Amino acid sequence: MTDQTLGAAHRTLRDEVTAELRRRILSGELAQGERLVEDRLAALLGVSRNPVRESIRVLAAEGFVQVVPRIGATVARLSVEEGEELFDVRMAIEGLAARLAARKRTPGSADRLRRVLDSAKEAVEQGRLDDVADLNTAFHQAVGEAAGNSYLNLMMTPMLQRAQWVFSQTAAARGPHSWSEHLSLYEAIAAGDEDEAQARAVAHVAAARRSFLSAVARTHGRTGEPVDPTREATGADGHPAGERRRGGGRAGRAAPGEPVGHAHEPAP
């Protein structure tokens, strides 16, 4: 985040605040189960409470935030079941997207995919995990746009936002593999091979599922106090967790309805 507060920028504040809060959730700066206090977030971002309140509603509709009566808003917890359901849907939708992208390929769409891949390779080599996650999503969005189906794109956008949340759990381990799998998918799309493009897209999602489940298995056997959604999360320094960058953090035993872990925690 830049030194300039969002309130100093002449843009639509609700959209800006929503994007920033979503980014912090995806990166793990706002941890699963952490309470979202409007006053504190407003002060942190340099805005009034109204755009924060509106943004929380948007993020709740997207599934990133849970609003509990008499408790307030907390960052939603990513459960194992939700992850599995997401991968089931991704296999169907992204397989179709890849098939259509190969069918409707153009020099322009192929060039865009290639440029995203080149940026992703550089991010992986430099260990820029946040950029790796963003570019992972950008590649899948580019495939969806290359498919040229407006109904498909309506479904892909919210799905890919959730997928980035899952990907961020294993970005360190998945980055190099994801890049090579994307390259293979790109080659099939650029060649116009519909069957191969669909098969490679499904195989890519299956590999991502295995990485996700490995991250879940990694948390088994660990102990740790679960996050209490009725109070703010604080660190050892006593400061609210949302006001500092998390490099890893604790991860409790993954169980239905419980979070898988913090962002940037590599899978085995």
Secondary structure, 3 states (H helix, E strand, C coil): CCCCCHHHCCCCHHHHHHHHHHHHHHHCCCCCCCEECHHHHHHHHCCCHHHHHHHHHHHHHHCCEEEECCCEEEECCCCHHHHHHHHHHHHHHHHHHHHHHHHCCCHHHHHHHHHHHHHHHHHHHHCCHHHHHHHHHHHHHHHHHHHCCHHHHHHHHHHHHHHHHHHCCCHHHHHHHHHHHHHHHHHHHHCCCHHHHHHHHHHHHHHHHHHHHHHHHHHCCCCCCCCCCCCCCECCCCCEHHHCCCCCCCCCCCCCCCCCCCCCCCCC
